[in-house]
Amino acid sequence: MAKKEEKREKFVRLAEGRTQSALDAIRKIGNLSNSRAYDYTEADIKTIVKALREAVADVERKFSSTTGETFNKFKLKR
């Protein structure tokens, strides 16, 4: 039983830290909405939001199945 508790504690510790880092990164993306400092298009916004939604969907799929990991590299059009 101790092993299961250790695994749980490790999960909680890592999940809290990684989730907080992800939330912080998302807030930083939101800071890019300052049009006085940055030039962006509606297409850029849609691309960013789509990538974030797909990443969340990937996380949900990983927790609901035992399939392998998939990673997509994010890029905006230049």
N, C-alpha and C positions, 0 to 999 in steps of 0.2 A: 504493500500500500504506500509506503514511503516514496517509492520510485514514481508512482503516479502523481503524488503531490509535488514532487520535484519538477516533473514535466509540466504540471499546471502552473507552478510558480514561474518557471522559465517562460512559458507561453505568455502569461499575464505581463511580466516585466518587458518582454520584447514587443508584445502587441501594443502596450501603452506607449512606449517610446517611439515605435515606428508610426503608429497612428498619429501621435502628436506631431512628428516630423512632417508627415504627409499633409496634415491640416495647416501647419505653418507654411509649407510650400504653396498650397492652394491660396492662402491669404496673400502671399507674395505675388502670385499670378494676378490676383484681383487688383493689386497696386498698379499693375500695368495699364489700368483703365484711365489713368491720368492723361488726358489728351493734350495737355500743355507740355508734357514731358515726352510723350511717345506718339508715333504715327502708326496707326493700324487700320485695317479694313474690317468690315462686317464678316468677310470670308475668314479672316484671321481668327476672329472671335469664335465663329462656328467651328473651325478646325480645332481650336484649343478645347472647347467644351465637349466636342465629340470625342477627342482623345481621352479626356478625363472620364467621361461616361463609359467608354470602352474599357478603361483600366479598372473602374469599379466593377463592371460586369465580369471582367476576368477574375477579380478577387472573389466575387460571389460564386463563380463557376468552380474555382479551385476549392472552396470550402464545401461545396455540395457534391463533389466527385473526387475520384482518385486519379484523374488524368494528369499528364505531365504538364510542366510549366511552359507558358508561351510568353514571349517578350516582344513588344513592338517598339521600335525606336521612333520617337516623335520628331517630326520635322515640319516647319512651315515652308510654304512656297516662297521663293525669293523673287 
